[in-house]
Amino acid sequence: MKKIFLVAFCSMNLIFIEAQKHEFLNYPKFNDADLSKQKSALDENAPAEILFKSLHFSIDNNTGNLVKKAFYRVKIYDKDKAEDWLNLEIPLYQSGSDQETISRVKAFTYNLENGTSVATKVDKSSKYKSKESKYVSITKFAFPNVKNGSVIEYQYEVTSPFLYVVPEIMIETDTPSLYTEYVLDSPSNIAYNVNYTGFLTPKYREVDERMMYGMNYRTYRFGFENVKGFKTEKFVNNDRNYRTKIGAELHSTNFRELKLYSSSWEQIKQRLYENEDFGGELKKTRLAKDNMPANISGISGEIEKANAVFDYVKNTFTWNKDRGIYTEYGIKKMLETKTGNAAEINLFLVMMLREAGIKADPLTISTVSNGFINIASPNVSNMNFVIAAVQTKDGFHLYDATSKQSSIDQLPPRDWNQFGILMNKDKVQQLSMINAKTSFTYLTAEAKINTDGSISGTYSDKDTGTYAIFAKESYDDNAEKYKKQYKDNFAIDFTNIDSKVHENGDFESTMKFSSENLIDRIGKKMIINPMLFLNKNSNEFDQTEERKYLIDFTSPFTRIKKIVLEIPEGYAIEEMPKNKKIVTDDKEIEYSYIAEQKGNRIEVISTTKVKSPTYEKEYYPAFKQIWGVASKQENQVISLVKKQ
């Protein structure tokens, strides 16, 4: 059976307080007083508040199925800012003939009308299903008659044949919660690893053995009161890694014999190689041999040969955006259609590299949006992507052929998530993944100041490396929205915007611009910031409370802003801006501002250098200081005085 749950878990040791006497799974009756609440006591600005949230997972002893029961009651304070709560989506998984089913769906919207609570039931006609992929369909419905002050309530039950992973539940969400509970009941002969991540301590906790449903069960029960909405921080790629959440993975079953599922990475590797959609595909070496380009055999250098194989695969096949470590339709089908999921493309890359005589293995990873891999609790569900790792004399080199702009050790931003698990057939190994290649951003404006106080010129925005891949992906998602960002961000009239990928993988957007709002005229003087619209208006490191989390830029970077400004004839510069350079003692962070007059032109170059992709939170004050200096420098102005 395909393992279709792609959930990453982290765990940490916590000391829990003793459980107070508390009754779990006791859904409170609807209280009319909730309709009169004007704001949340946990956060007066919250657009919504969870009044009661219960997630109950249990193994049905008669059928052996996993039963998921959910109950939510949510207060809406500002429906325009609470859109996520106005529609409900319930994913249902399937694999082969096995599939999940949903039942006992009840959903209501409560409103106060003439002092009396009125319930509006969700009509069956508002429910519909959509097919998201081969393995996932989503049941959706919209809540009717939602107003500011409404309370929405829903409950449902999902029956699942897939015991492997109990879905991860987020305790800390963006919405504050008065009460949230998580319950897992499992027969004693079906053991789970319960993974707890985060810093919150449950007020109520029960973990014990008891008689339930006529037999011995192991139960895990956690209850949380007055959980505030999670506060995000800037420069964090995936704050899910830091939120309190609970999930469970199947560890073992004991039906006359003990069977382990998540005991070691070595066992997981063995199961992967036994799986027809992973190891079974890697055995089809004939496919690699029959598709090897003729020129590969003539390349002598190991890295040069690996790069040539990689270029062939990434340029020949197109990723269909589906992630996963298992093939969906198979590599043979991909060879026919020239399109495949991540596993089909990158497992074929591994096959091709091996056929070319290069030592290559699959590296299973968890992408940034999927969260960190939980090394302490090995499970295949931790991972949702596979790339290729090539071992040479100087170490490992990484390749991901799902991106046309990718190159050796130059991976898409989604891949850089600390580490991966190398699935060598003889030995499993954890590989650290550090993006050491610097991404460059070049922001270049060449402009002319006209005597009427207007400015016109050209502007170029070029990215290299990881940032170029990110920019291209944003462009591919929505080209019009990508181009519109320039006008939105700078409030400048840009025209003839042209975005393209260069042959070396750089991504550049060029355009023309004009503005009548960049110059202030005072008598015979023109006052202007020579940075034009590229000045740093604020300090992005503006957090007043203490930093909690890692500072993550995905890539080391150098950002260069260059402005060449032509002064109109008959004008002179009264005073030039002051130059500045600041650098940390360890040379990790550097900023410089240089302004020079060259004939009738002013040239300003602002350079920011950050030498590592991530920094511990203790670096926050240093970034705050340097970004503050940059903001001050880039808001200097010059005066142009008309000559007598």
Backbone torsions as a table, in degrees:
resi	resn	phi	psi	omega
1	MET	NA	132.9	178.6
2	LYS	-65.6	142.4	176.4
3	LYS	-92.5	101.0	-168.3
4	ILE	-97.1	-5.7	179.4
5	PHE	-86.0	117.7	-176.7
6	LEU	-109.5	80.2	-174.5
7	VAL	-125.3	132.9	178.4
8	ALA	-102.6	139.3	-178.7
9	PHE	-122.2	147.3	168.4
10	CYS	-123.4	157.1	178.7
11	SER	-140.1	157.6	176.9
12	MET	-153.0	154.3	178.9
13	ASN	-82.7	128.1	179.6
14	LEU	-127.4	147.8	173.4
15	ILE	-99.3	115.3	-177.0
16	PHE	-92.5	149.4	173.2
17	ILE	-74.9	156.9	178.8
18	GLU	-64.2	141.8	-179.0
19	ALA	-67.5	132.6	171.1
20	GLN	-83.9	163.7	179.2
21	LYS	-65.0	120.4	-172.2
22	HIS	-154.2	141.6	179.7
23	GLU	-105.1	116.0	177.3
24	PHE	-83.6	162.5	175.6
25	LEU	57.4	34.6	178.2
26	ASN	-113.6	86.7	-175.5
27	TYR	-68.4	125.0	-178.6
28	PRO	-73.1	150.2	176.1
29	LYS	-68.4	154.2	-180.0
30	PHE	-63.9	135.8	-178.2
31	ASN	-112.9	118.3	-179.1
32	ASP	-58.0	-26.9	-178.0
33	ALA	-62.3	-26.3	179.4
34	ASP	-62.7	-27.8	-179.6
35	LEU	-71.8	-20.6	-178.0
36	SER	-90.4	-8.6	-178.9
37	LYS	-63.5	134.1	-177.3
38	GLN	-95.7	-28.8	-179.7
39	LYS	-159.9	163.1	179.9
40	SER	-77.1	136.1	175.3
41	ALA	-74.4	-20.4	179.1
42	LEU	-81.3	-32.9	179.5
43	ASP	-157.0	104.8	-173.8
44	GLU	-64.8	-15.6	179.2
45	ASN	-98.7	1.2	-177.8
46	ALA	-66.8	130.9	178.3
47	PRO	-75.1	-15.8	179.3
48	ALA	-153.2	163.6	-178.9
49	GLU	-149.0	132.7	176.3
50	ILE	-80.2	119.5	177.9
51	LEU	-84.8	-37.6	178.7
52	PHE	-156.8	132.0	-179.8
53	LYS	-139.0	124.4	-179.0
54	SER	-133.3	126.7	174.8
55	LEU	-121.0	118.3	-176.3
56	HIS	-121.8	121.7	178.8
57	PHE	-117.7	131.2	-179.7
58	SER	-147.0	153.5	176.2
59	ILE	-97.6	120.8	178.0
60	ASP	-73.7	115.5	-175.3
61	ASN	-66.2	-24.7	-178.0
62	ASN	-80.8	-41.3	-176.3
63	THR	-101.9	-19.7	-175.9
64	GLY	78.4	7.8	-179.3
65	ASN	-86.4	156.6	171.7
66	LEU	-88.9	125.3	179.6
67	VAL	-108.9	124.0	-179.6
68	LYS	-111.0	119.8	177.8
69	LYS	-116.3	133.8	-179.3
70	ALA	-128.3	141.4	174.6
71	PHE	-139.3	126.1	179.3
72	TYR	-130.6	140.0	167.6
73	ARG	-133.7	121.7	-170.8
74	VAL	-130.8	132.7	176.0
75	LYS	-92.1	131.6	179.0
76	ILE	-104.2	119.2	177.6
77	TYR	-97.8	-39.5	179.9
78	ASP	-137.2	98.4	-172.6
79	LYS	-66.3	-26.1	179.8
80	ASP	-69.1	-22.6	179.9
81	LYS	-108.4	6.1	-178.7
82	ALA	-120.3	37.3	-174.6
83	GLU	-59.8	-31.2	-178.4
84	ASP	-62.3	-23.0	-177.9
85	TRP	-93.1	-10.0	-173.6
86	LEU	-82.3	-14.0	177.9
87	ASN	-132.9	137.6	-179.0
88	LEU	-109.1	133.3	176.7
89	GLU	-124.2	127.1	-179.5
90	ILE	-120.7	109.0	179.8
91	PRO	-74.8	140.0	176.5
92	LEU	-125.3	130.8	-174.1
93	TYR	-104.2	153.6	175.4
94	GLN	-149.3	151.7	177.0
95	SER	-150.5	113.9	-175.3
96	GLY	62.9	-127.9	179.6
97	SER	-87.1	-8.5	179.5
98	ASP	-86.0	132.6	178.5
99	GLN	-153.6	155.1	177.7
100	GLU	-85.7	150.4	177.4
101	THR	-128.7	151.3	-179.6
102	ILE	-115.2	144.2	179.8
103	SER	-152.6	173.0	175.5
104	ARG	53.6	43.1	178.2
105	VAL	-82.8	124.0	174.3
106	LYS	-133.1	131.3	-178.4
107	ALA	-147.2	136.7	-177.1
108	PHE	-139.6	154.4	166.3
109	THR	-116.5	126.2	179.3
110	TYR	-105.8	135.2	175.6
111	ASN	-134.4	155.0	176.3
112	LEU	-95.2	117.3	-179.7
113	GLU	-128.1	117.1	-178.8
114	ASN	55.2	40.0	176.7
115	GLY	80.0	3.0	-178.4
116	THR	-123.0	140.3	178.3
117	SER	-77.2	133.8	179.9
118	VAL	-123.8	128.1	-179.0
119	ALA	-100.9	131.3	174.6
120	THR	-111.9	118.8	-177.8
121	LYS	-81.7	140.7	175.6
122	VAL	-66.5	123.3	-177.8
123	ASP	-77.2	145.4	-179.8
124	LYS	-59.6	-28.3	-178.1
125	SER	-67.5	-18.6	-179.5
126	SER	-84.8	-8.4	-179.7
127	LYS	-89.4	140.7	175.4
128	TYR	-155.0	161.6	180.0
129	LYS	-112.5	146.4	173.7
130	SER	-131.5	142.6	179.7
131	LYS	-92.1	112.3	-177.2
132	GLU	-87.1	-35.7	180.0
133	SER	-162.0	-175.9	178.9
134	LYS	-59.8	-27.6	-173.1
135	TYR	-109.1	-12.4	-171.8
136	VAL	-132.2	131.0	167.4
137	SER	-123.9	154.3	-176.5
138	ILE	-124.0	127.0	172.8
139	THR	-90.6	127.4	-174.5
140	LYS	-128.1	148.9	167.7
141	PHE	-156.1	155.9	-177.0
142	ALA	-109.1	142.3	176.9
143	PHE	-80.8	131.9	-179.5
144	PRO	-87.4	156.0	168.3
145	ASN	56.9	37.3	179.1
146	VAL	-82.7	129.5	179.4
147	LYS	-130.1	170.5	170.8
148	ASN	-63.6	123.8	-177.6
149	GLY	103.7	-10.5	179.8
150	SER	-68.0	158.8	169.0
151	VAL	-120.7	127.9	175.6
152	ILE	-106.7	146.4	-177.9
153	GLU	-143.2	136.1	176.4
154	TYR	-151.0	154.2	173.7
155	GLN	-147.6	152.3	178.9
156	TYR	-158.4	167.4	179.0
157	GLU	-134.1	130.4	177.4
158	VAL	-117.1	129.7	176.0
159	THR	-104.1	125.9	-173.3
160	SER	-128.5	135.0	174.2
161	PRO	-82.4	-4.2	-175.1
162	PHE	-95.7	103.9	-178.3
163	LEU	-89.5	-7.9	-166.4
164	TYR	-61.3	-44.3	-178.6
165	VAL	-130.9	128.7	169.8
166	VAL	-88.7	123.1	-172.3
167	PRO	-49.8	141.1	177.9
168	GLU	-72.1	132.7	-179.0
169	ILE	-111.9	127.3	178.4
170	MET	-82.9	118.2	176.4
171	ILE	-82.3	-45.3	176.4
172	GLU	-92.6	105.2	175.5
173	THR	-110.2	-178.9	176.8
174	ASP	-69.4	-19.1	-177.8
175	THR	-97.7	127.8	177.0
176	PRO	-62.8	153.5	-175.4
177	SER	-135.4	129.3	175.3
178	LEU	-74.5	-36.0	178.4
179	TYR	-154.5	131.9	175.5
180	THR	-137.0	134.3	178.2
181	GLU	-132.1	148.7	177.6
182	TYR	-127.2	127.0	-179.5
183	VAL	-132.3	130.7	174.6
184	LEU	-128.5	121.0	177.3
185	ASP	-117.9	121.7	-177.1
186	SER	-135.3	137.9	175.5
187	PRO	-56.7	151.0	-175.0
188	SER	-62.0	-22.9	-179.5
189	ASN	-90.1	5.8	173.3
190	ILE	-125.6	106.8	-172.6
191	ALA	-103.1	137.3	177.9
192	TYR	-118.3	148.1	164.8
193	ASN	-90.3	117.6	178.1
194	VAL	-93.6	121.6	-175.6
195	ASN	-105.4	124.2	-178.0
196	TYR	-118.0	123.0	-179.7
197	THR	-123.0	141.6	173.5
198	GLY	120.4	-175.3	-171.7
199	PHE	-113.1	-6.1	179.7
200	LEU	-78.5	143.5	175.7
201	THR	-107.7	127.4	179.8
202	PRO	-66.5	142.8	176.7
203	LYS	-73.9	-32.2	-179.4
204	TYR	-122.6	133.8	-177.4
205	ARG	-147.6	129.2	173.4
206	GLU	-135.4	122.9	174.1
207	VAL	-134.7	105.5	-177.9
208	ASP	-162.1	175.9	175.7
209	GLU	-97.4	139.7	177.6
210	ARG	-158.0	161.1	175.1
211	MET	-78.6	123.4	179.0
212	MET	-144.3	141.3	176.7
213	TYR	54.5	28.2	175.7
214	GLY	85.7	10.4	177.9
215	MET	-156.0	174.8	-179.8
216	ASN	-72.5	130.0	178.0
217	TYR	-127.9	154.6	169.8
218	ARG	-105.9	126.9	-177.3
219	THR	-121.2	141.3	175.7
220	TYR	-124.2	122.0	-176.4
221	ARG	-136.3	125.3	-179.3
222	PHE	-130.6	128.9	178.3
223	GLY	-124.4	132.6	-176.6
224	PHE	-121.5	134.4	176.4
225	GLU	-115.8	145.6	172.4
226	ASN	52.2	55.8	177.6
227	VAL	-88.8	118.2	179.6
228	LYS	-73.0	157.3	176.5
229	GLY	-62.9	141.1	-178.0
230	PHE	-67.8	132.7	179.2
231	LYS	-97.9	118.0	-179.1
232	THR	-78.9	159.4	174.8
233	GLU	-122.8	149.1	176.9
234	LYS	-68.8	155.7	178.2
235	PHE	62.5	40.7	170.3
236	VAL	-124.7	119.6	-174.5
237	ASN	-69.8	-39.0	-179.6
238	ASN	-146.7	99.9	-176.6
239	ASP	-73.4	-7.3	173.6
240	ARG	-59.0	-28.1	179.7
241	ASN	-63.5	-21.7	-174.3
242	TYR	-110.1	-7.5	179.7
243	ARG	-79.5	150.8	175.2
244	THR	-72.5	127.7	-178.6
245	LYS	-153.2	158.7	-178.4
246	ILE	-133.7	135.6	175.4
247	GLY	-147.0	172.9	180.0
248	ALA	-145.2	144.6	179.4
249	GLU	-125.6	140.1	179.6
250	LEU	-63.6	122.6	179.9
251	HIS	-95.3	-46.9	-177.2
252	SER	-162.6	159.2	171.2
253	THR	-127.1	152.7	-179.5
254	ASN	-137.0	81.6	174.3
255	PHE	-108.6	85.6	-176.0
256	ARG	72.7	-27.0	173.9
257	GLU	-142.2	146.7	-177.9
258	LEU	-80.1	127.3	177.7
259	LYS	-124.7	121.2	-177.9
260	LEU	-93.9	142.5	-179.7
261	TYR	-117.3	-37.1	-174.6
262	SER	-133.2	48.2	-176.2
263	SER	-88.9	-31.3	-178.2
264	SER	-158.9	156.4	176.0
265	TRP	-66.5	-28.7	179.4
266	GLU	-63.8	-42.6	178.5
267	GLN	-67.8	-37.5	178.1
268	ILE	-63.3	-43.1	178.1
269	LYS	-59.6	-42.2	-179.7
270	GLN	-63.9	-41.2	179.4
271	ARG	-66.6	-35.7	178.0
272	LEU	-63.5	-44.2	-179.2
273	TYR	-70.6	-20.5	175.8
274	GLU	-84.8	-16.1	-177.5
275	ASN	-77.5	132.3	-176.2
276	GLU	-65.2	-23.6	-177.9
277	ASP	-94.3	8.1	173.9
278	PHE	-132.5	-80.2	179.4
279	GLY	-63.8	-35.3	178.7
280	GLY	-61.6	-36.6	178.0
281	GLU	-71.2	-38.9	-179.3
282	LEU	-64.9	-21.2	178.8
283	LYS	-76.4	-15.5	-175.6
284	LYS	-82.0	60.2	-174.3
285	THR	-63.0	-23.6	-179.7
286	ARG	-61.2	-33.6	179.8
287	LEU	-63.5	-37.8	178.3
288	ALA	-70.8	-42.6	-178.9
289	LYS	-63.1	-41.4	-176.9
290	ASP	-73.0	-17.6	-176.6
291	ASN	-112.5	10.2	-179.0
292	MET	-72.3	123.6	177.3
293	PRO	-59.2	143.8	-174.6
294	ALA	-63.8	-29.1	-174.3
295	ASN	-77.3	-13.8	-174.0
296	ILE	-63.8	-41.5	-176.6
297	SER	-62.4	-23.3	-178.8
298	GLY	-85.1	-2.1	-179.6
299	ILE	-92.9	125.2	-174.6
300	SER	-91.2	-40.9	-176.7
301	GLY	-67.5	136.9	-176.0
302	GLU	-62.9	-50.1	-179.7
303	ILE	-66.7	-40.5	179.2
304	GLU	-61.0	-40.4	179.3
305	LYS	-68.1	-43.1	179.1
306	ALA	-61.4	-41.1	179.3
307	ASN	-64.7	-37.7	-179.7
308	ALA	-67.3	-42.8	176.7
309	VAL	-61.6	-45.1	179.9
310	PHE	-60.1	-46.0	-179.8
311	ASP	-60.0	-38.9	178.7
312	TYR	-62.2	-47.7	-176.7
313	VAL	-66.5	-48.1	-175.5
314	LYS	-68.0	-30.8	-179.1
315	ASN	-85.3	-18.1	-177.7
316	THR	-91.5	-34.6	-173.2
317	PHE	-116.6	148.5	-177.1
318	THR	-116.0	131.8	179.7
319	TRP	-74.1	133.7	-180.0
320	ASN	-89.5	9.9	177.6
321	LYS	78.6	-0.2	177.9
322	ASP	-84.6	128.8	179.1
323	ARG	-92.5	-178.6	178.5
324	GLY	129.1	158.4	179.0
325	ILE	-103.4	0.0	176.3
326	TYR	-113.3	144.9	175.0
327	THR	-68.9	151.4	-178.5
328	GLU	-97.8	-56.0	179.8
329	TYR	-110.8	-5.7	176.9
330	GLY	100.2	153.3	-177.2
331	ILE	-67.1	-34.7	179.1
332	LYS	-59.8	-42.7	177.8
333	LYS	-65.3	-38.9	178.3
334	MET	-61.2	-39.0	179.3
335	LEU	-63.1	-29.5	179.1
336	GLU	-78.7	-43.4	-173.8
337	THR	-91.7	-15.6	-175.9
338	LYS	65.7	17.4	179.9
339	THR	-135.3	140.1	179.8
340	GLY	-160.8	171.5	177.0
341	ASN	-83.1	-178.6	-175.1
342	ALA	-59.7	-42.2	-178.5
343	ALA	-67.5	-41.5	-179.3
344	GLU	-62.4	-43.4	-178.1
345	ILE	-71.8	-47.9	-173.3
346	ASN	-82.4	-25.8	171.7
347	LEU	-70.9	-35.1	174.6
348	PHE	-65.6	-37.4	175.9
349	LEU	-59.9	-44.4	177.5
350	VAL	-59.9	-44.2	178.8
351	MET	-60.0	-44.3	-178.6
352	MET	-65.7	-41.5	179.0
353	LEU	-63.3	-42.6	178.4
354	ARG	-64.1	-41.3	179.4
355	GLU	-63.4	-29.0	179.0
356	ALA	-83.3	2.7	177.0
357	GLY	87.7	18.6	-177.8
358	ILE	-105.3	138.2	179.9
359	LYS	-76.3	105.7	-175.8
360	ALA	-135.1	146.0	179.2
361	ASP	-143.7	157.6	175.0
362	PRO	-71.8	139.8	173.4
363	LEU	-116.3	108.8	179.7
364	THR	-84.2	135.6	-175.9
365	ILE	-135.8	168.1	167.9
366	SER	-112.0	123.3	-179.3
367	THR	-68.8	164.3	-175.5
368	VAL	-54.0	-45.3	-177.4
369	SER	-69.5	-16.4	-179.0
370	ASN	-90.1	-13.6	179.5
371	GLY	94.2	170.3	-178.7
372	PHE	-67.4	149.4	169.7
373	ILE	-73.6	136.8	176.3
374	ASN	-89.3	94.3	-178.4
375	ILE	-62.0	-34.6	-175.6
376	ALA	-70.6	-20.3	-179.0
377	SER	-128.2	82.4	-174.8
378	PRO	-58.0	129.6	176.0
379	ASN	-162.3	139.6	-178.9
380	VAL	-64.7	-25.6	-179.3
381	SER	-70.5	-13.4	175.6
382	ASN	-62.0	-23.4	-167.4
383	MET	-115.7	146.0	-178.1
384	ASN	-136.9	15.6	-178.5
385	PHE	-156.0	155.8	176.6
386	VAL	-136.9	136.1	175.5
387	ILE	-127.2	-175.7	-177.6
388	ALA	-110.8	138.0	176.0
389	ALA	-119.7	128.1	179.7
390	VAL	-110.4	127.1	-179.9
391	GLN	-99.8	125.1	178.0
392	THR	-126.5	-176.3	-179.5
393	LYS	-61.8	-32.0	-177.4
394	ASP	-95.8	14.8	176.4
395	GLY	116.0	-161.0	-177.3
396	PHE	-95.3	144.9	173.6
397	HIS	-126.0	141.8	-172.3
398	LEU	-111.3	144.2	179.9
399	TYR	-137.1	142.1	173.8
400	ASP	-137.1	105.3	-174.4
401	ALA	-83.3	5.4	177.2
402	THR	-78.1	-12.4	179.4
403	SER	-113.7	126.7	-179.3
404	LYS	-66.7	-24.7	-178.2
405	GLN	-92.7	-6.0	-177.3
406	SER	-71.1	156.3	176.3
407	SER	-148.1	-174.3	-178.7
408	ILE	-56.2	123.8	179.6
409	ASP	59.6	14.6	176.9
410	GLN	-118.1	87.4	-172.7
411	LEU	-97.7	159.7	173.8
412	PRO	-61.7	152.5	-178.5
413	PRO	-53.9	-33.4	-176.8
414	ARG	-63.1	-23.7	-174.1
415	ASP	-80.7	-25.0	-171.5
416	TRP	-80.7	89.2	-176.2
417	ASN	-135.1	49.9	170.7
418	GLN	81.0	-54.6	-178.1
419	PHE	-161.6	168.3	177.6
420	GLY	-139.4	172.4	-179.3
421	ILE	-112.0	114.3	-178.9
422	LEU	-78.4	118.9	-177.3
423	MET	-98.1	65.9	171.5
424	ASN	-72.2	137.9	-173.9
425	LYS	-61.3	-28.8	-179.0
426	ASP	-93.1	-25.0	-173.8
427	LYS	-155.3	131.4	176.0
428	VAL	-90.5	145.5	-173.7
429	GLN	-149.3	139.2	174.7
430	GLN	-87.1	128.4	178.7
431	LEU	-113.7	129.3	173.9
432	SER	-74.8	136.9	-178.9
433	MET	-118.0	104.4	179.7
434	ILE	-120.1	121.9	179.7
435	ASN	-78.0	98.3	-174.6
436	ALA	-91.9	-11.3	-176.8
437	LYS	-84.5	127.4	-178.6
438	THR	-72.8	134.2	172.3
439	SER	-95.5	135.1	179.4
440	PHE	-108.8	140.0	173.0
441	THR	-123.2	124.0	179.7
442	TYR	-114.9	113.7	177.6
443	LEU	-110.3	110.9	-171.2
444	THR	-126.0	125.3	177.1
445	ALA	-124.8	130.6	173.2
446	GLU	-121.0	121.5	-171.0
447	ALA	-142.2	162.1	178.8
448	LYS	-124.8	131.1	174.7
449	ILE	-86.5	122.4	179.6
450	ASN	-90.5	154.9	-176.3
451	THR	-64.7	-20.1	178.6
452	ASP	-85.0	4.1	177.6
453	GLY	91.6	2.1	176.7
454	SER	-92.3	165.1	179.2
455	ILE	-132.5	139.7	176.8
456	SER	-143.0	150.2	-179.3
457	GLY	176.7	-159.8	-179.8
458	THR	-123.4	153.2	-178.9
459	TYR	-137.0	139.8	178.7
460	SER	-130.5	135.1	177.2
461	ASP	-124.8	107.3	-176.1
462	LYS	-123.2	133.0	177.5
463	ASP	-118.9	148.6	174.5
464	THR	-122.2	166.7	172.6
465	GLY	61.8	-141.3	-177.1
466	THR	-57.5	-40.5	-178.2
467	TYR	-67.5	-29.8	176.3
468	ALA	-67.4	-40.3	178.0
469	ILE	-63.7	-43.6	179.7
470	PHE	-61.9	-44.2	-179.9
471	ALA	-62.9	-42.1	-179.9
472	LYS	-65.7	-39.4	178.3
473	GLU	-64.2	-39.6	177.0
474	SER	-64.3	-40.0	178.4
475	TYR	-64.8	-43.1	-179.6
476	ASP	-65.8	-33.8	179.1
477	ASP	-62.8	-41.9	-179.2
478	ASN	-163.3	94.9	-175.0
479	ALA	-61.5	-41.8	-178.4
480	GLU	-66.5	-40.9	178.4
481	LYS	-65.3	-37.8	179.4
482	TYR	-62.6	-44.7	-179.9
483	LYS	-69.3	-35.4	-178.0
484	LYS	-65.4	-24.8	-177.4
485	GLN	-60.5	-29.9	-179.3
486	TYR	-65.1	-44.0	178.2
487	LYS	-68.2	-38.9	-178.7
488	ASP	-68.9	-41.1	-175.6
489	ASN	-75.8	-32.4	-173.3
490	PHE	-112.5	-10.1	-178.2
491	ALA	53.5	43.2	-179.7
492	ILE	-121.1	149.0	179.1
493	ASP	-83.5	89.9	178.4
494	PHE	-90.0	140.9	176.9
495	THR	-134.8	165.5	177.7
496	ASN	52.5	45.6	179.6
497	ILE	-73.5	123.5	-178.2
498	ASP	-128.8	119.5	-179.3
499	SER	-115.4	136.7	-178.3
500	LYS	-158.1	159.8	175.2
501	VAL	-96.6	129.1	175.7
502	HIS	-80.1	165.8	-177.0
503	GLU	-59.4	-31.3	-179.3
504	ASN	-85.9	3.9	177.9
505	GLY	97.8	-9.4	176.9
506	ASP	-64.2	148.0	178.1
507	PHE	-117.6	125.4	-174.6
508	GLU	-133.6	139.1	172.7
509	SER	-118.8	126.8	178.1
510	THR	-118.7	151.4	-177.5
511	MET	-163.7	166.2	173.0
512	LYS	-104.5	156.0	178.4
513	PHE	-147.8	160.5	174.0
514	SER	-152.7	151.0	-179.4
515	SER	-157.4	145.7	173.7
516	GLU	-112.7	10.2	-174.6
517	ASN	-114.9	8.8	-177.7
518	LEU	-94.6	-7.5	-176.8
519	ILE	-123.9	136.2	171.4
520	ASP	-104.3	130.5	179.3
521	ARG	-103.7	125.4	176.2
522	ILE	-127.6	101.4	-176.1
523	GLY	60.7	-121.7	-179.8
524	LYS	-90.8	5.0	-177.4
525	LYS	-102.6	150.2	169.2
526	MET	-119.2	122.8	-179.5
527	ILE	-103.1	127.7	-176.1
528	ILE	-149.0	143.7	169.5
529	ASN	-85.7	116.3	-176.3
530	PRO	-64.3	-12.6	174.9
531	MET	-76.7	-7.1	-177.8
532	LEU	54.9	-122.9	-178.8
533	PHE	-91.5	3.1	-177.7
534	LEU	-95.0	4.9	179.5
535	ASN	-68.1	147.9	177.3
536	LYS	-82.5	109.1	-174.4
537	ASN	-77.5	-26.0	-176.2
538	SER	-148.3	167.0	178.2
539	ASN	-93.3	111.8	-179.1
540	GLU	-65.7	-20.7	175.7
541	PHE	-91.5	68.8	-172.6
542	ASP	-109.3	16.4	-178.0
543	GLN	-68.5	125.4	-177.9
544	THR	-86.9	-36.0	177.6
545	GLU	-80.7	164.8	-176.4
546	GLU	-61.9	137.5	177.6
547	ARG	-65.3	138.9	-179.0
548	LYS	-107.7	-32.1	-166.2
549	TYR	-121.4	166.8	178.6
550	LEU	-56.8	142.6	175.2
551	ILE	-92.6	120.3	-170.1
552	ASP	-127.0	119.1	176.2
553	PHE	-105.2	-1.1	-177.3
554	THR	72.9	-38.5	-176.3
555	SER	-144.1	146.8	165.8
556	PRO	-59.7	148.7	-177.8
557	PHE	-148.0	155.1	170.4
558	THR	-128.6	122.8	179.9
559	ARG	-113.9	121.0	-177.5
560	ILE	-117.3	118.6	174.2
561	LYS	-105.0	124.6	-179.6
562	LYS	-128.6	124.0	179.5
563	ILE	-123.3	125.2	175.1
564	VAL	-113.5	117.6	-171.5
565	LEU	-120.3	120.4	180.0
566	GLU	-89.4	126.4	-178.3
567	ILE	-84.5	137.6	-179.4
568	PRO	-67.3	151.0	179.5
569	GLU	-62.3	137.3	179.2
570	GLY	94.4	2.3	179.3
571	TYR	-120.5	151.2	178.1
572	ALA	-129.1	154.0	178.8
573	ILE	-84.7	126.6	-178.9
574	GLU	-77.1	-42.3	-179.5
575	GLU	-156.0	136.7	-179.6
576	MET	-88.4	153.3	174.8
577	PRO	-64.1	156.4	178.7
578	LYS	-85.6	139.3	178.1
579	ASN	-81.9	159.7	-176.8
580	LYS	-157.0	144.4	172.4
581	LYS	-141.4	134.4	178.4
582	ILE	-139.2	139.1	-177.6
583	VAL	-148.0	143.3	177.9
584	THR	-72.8	160.0	-177.0
585	ASP	-59.6	-33.7	-178.3
586	ASP	-89.5	6.8	177.3
587	LYS	65.7	15.0	-177.7
588	GLU	-74.9	-36.3	-176.4
589	ILE	-126.0	133.9	-175.6
590	GLU	-145.0	141.6	176.1
591	TYR	-140.2	139.4	175.7
592	SER	-141.2	149.4	178.4
593	TYR	-135.5	119.6	-178.4
594	ILE	-128.7	125.4	177.1
595	ALA	-122.3	128.4	-179.0
596	GLU	-135.2	148.0	171.9
597	GLN	-100.1	127.8	178.9
598	LYS	-127.0	93.6	-176.5
599	GLY	66.4	-125.6	179.6
600	ASN	-93.8	23.0	179.9
601	ARG	-125.3	149.4	171.1
602	ILE	-111.7	130.2	178.4
603	GLU	-118.4	122.0	179.4
604	VAL	-120.0	129.5	177.7
605	ILE	-127.5	121.6	176.6
606	SER	-113.2	126.5	-176.5
607	THR	-127.2	127.7	175.4
608	THR	-119.0	126.9	179.6
609	LYS	-123.0	128.9	175.2
610	VAL	-127.8	119.1	-166.4
611	LYS	-89.2	-9.1	-179.4
612	SER	-129.4	155.6	-179.8
613	PRO	-76.2	-28.6	-178.1
614	THR	-136.7	155.1	179.0
615	TYR	-140.4	145.6	174.1
616	GLU	-65.1	157.2	-175.5
617	LYS	-59.6	-23.0	-179.1
618	GLU	-65.2	-15.8	178.3
619	TYR	-79.5	-9.3	-173.2
620	TYR	-55.1	-46.3	179.0
621	PRO	-58.7	-35.5	179.4
622	ALA	-65.8	-44.5	177.1
623	PHE	-63.3	-40.7	-179.2
624	LYS	-61.6	-41.6	179.9
625	GLN	-66.5	-48.4	-176.1
626	ILE	-68.6	-40.6	177.4
627	TRP	-65.2	-31.8	176.1
628	GLY	-67.0	-41.3	176.1
629	VAL	-62.5	-42.7	-180.0
630	ALA	-61.1	-43.0	-179.8
631	SER	-62.7	-41.8	179.3
632	LYS	-65.6	-45.4	-178.7
633	GLN	-62.8	-41.5	-172.7
634	GLU	-82.1	4.2	175.2
635	ASN	-113.1	16.5	171.7
636	GLN	-72.3	150.1	179.7
637	VAL	-123.0	163.1	173.8
638	ILE	-124.5	157.4	176.7
639	SER	-112.4	128.7	173.0
640	LEU	-102.9	122.9	-176.1
641	VAL	-109.3	133.2	178.5
642	LYS	-71.1	129.3	-178.9
643	LYS	-68.9	149.0	179.2
644	GLN	-73.1	NA	NA
